[in-house]
């Protein structure tokens, strides 16, 4: 009986050691890919106040971040749009590409983004382009194909900017990011935690490179957004 108990304990010990090794290796892969994305993109992320040193961009690409039920931009999205307006005024680019979700009836993220910019900036309407199929960061970077974008400045929150730049550059865009300054949002820690998984997913996406949900007719960013 004693021999059986000893053998049983050794079996449990080996199982626990095996589980521990699997957990450690999994964590190494997860956080290793996360660190890789941040390291890759870090040199292409500009801080607020560095506008004069930013390369000229063919467009200011603003990533969607949700709308309120009344049609107004969420706090995160409003901060992105305000930053985009700053970049326009600083002469970084003379046109906008607004990309977001317009995949269901009664919800038009990009129209809300355009309305906000036009209400807060004196800009010709034909300088605002809208990508209605920007359902993810990855899909938004297919502006490369639809809008013939080559060197966008991407506007989002800083924690998200690394993944956005990584996706853009891996898809062949000469992109950089100019994130907005504010970082204090409600439950921001949840967003940052999710971002670890999202960066890992992006690495896989860029390896497989699945086709986006929709690819429409070409609308060159050098032309008119109307």
Protein Blocks (a to p, Z undefined) as FASTA:
>chain_A
ZZmmmmmmmmmmmmmmmmmmmmmmmmmmmmmmmmmmmmmmmmmcccehilmmpccdfbdc
dddebjafkopacfklmmmmmmmmmmmmnomaccdcdddddfbghiafklmmmmmmmmmo
ccdfklpccdfklmbfklmmmmmmmnopabdcddddfklmmmmmmmmmmnopacdddddf
blcdghklmmmmmmmmmmmmmmmmmmnopadfbdcddddfklcfZZ
